[in-house]
Amino acid sequence: MQSELIIISEYCDKCHIEPSFIEMLQESGLIDIQAENGERYLLFSQLPDVERYSRMYYDLSINMEGIDAIHHLLERMEEMQREIHSLHNRLRLFEDF
């Protein structure tokens, strides 16, 4: 399990982002933080999301509310794409008759 965890302070130092940004992401419910032995960790699986959010925040100057809105819109788009794919597959079944 330790290989799946990344120390937040080290990640922030290497990526040149503020630890408070990670806290804002957690407070917004966009990521989860784990604490063990007095150290705070990110899950390795969350890194792509954290990197995407940090680019939005630092490079594009999008505030946390905007990031949250974009996150929800992207989730909704993914749901719709899955639904379209499912409907497309169902339609193929009827076309074969």
N, C-alpha and C positions, 0 to 999 in steps of 0.2 A: 504494500500500500504506500510506503514511503516514496517509491519511484513515481507515483501518480500525483504527488503533492509538490508544490513549488512555494518556496518561502517568499512571501509578499515583499518584504523589504529588499531582498536580493533582486527580485524581478524588477521592482521599481527603479533600483539603482542602475541595472543594466539597460533598461528601456527608457530611462530618463523621464519617468512619470512620477507624479506625486502620490504617495500612499493614500492621501485624502481622496484622490480620484477613485481608487479601489474601494474605499469606504463608501463613497457616494453611489458607486455601482451596486454595492451590497444593499445599501439603504433603499435604493430604487427597486430592489428585487431582481436585478438583471443578472447577478452572479451570487454564488454562495461562497462563504469563507469558512474554513475549518480552523479550529484552534486546538493545538496539542502542545503540552509541556510549555506553555507560555509563548509559543510562536504561532503566528497566523499564516495560513496556507491557502493557495488557490489550487483547485483541481486542474490537472494537466488538460483535461478535456475542455475546460473553459477558456484556454488561451486564445483560440481563434476569435472568440467573442470579445474578450478583453482587448485584443489588438484592434479589432474593428471599432469598438467603442472609443478607444484612445485616439485612433485616427480621426474619428468624427469630432471628438472633443478638442484635441490639440491642433490638428491640421485644418479642420473645417470650421472651428469655433462654434460647434453646435452645443447648446447647453444640455443639461441632464434631462430636462423635460422633453426636449427635441429628440434626444437619443432614445428615451423611453417610447415616444410616439413612433419613431422609425422602427424600433424593435417590434412593437405590436403590429405595425403594418406589414413588416416582412414575415412575421409569423402567420398573419392572415393570408398573405399571398401564397405561402407554402401550403397552407391548408387547401386553398382554392386550387392550386396546381395538382395536389394529390386527388382532389375530388374530380377535376377534369380528366386526369389520367384514368381514374376508376370508371368514370362515365364513358370514356372513349373505349375502354376494354369491354364494357357491357354492350356498347353499340356494335362492336365487332362481332359479338356473339349473334346478334340479330341479322347482321349483314351476311353471315355465312349461310343462312337459310335460303 
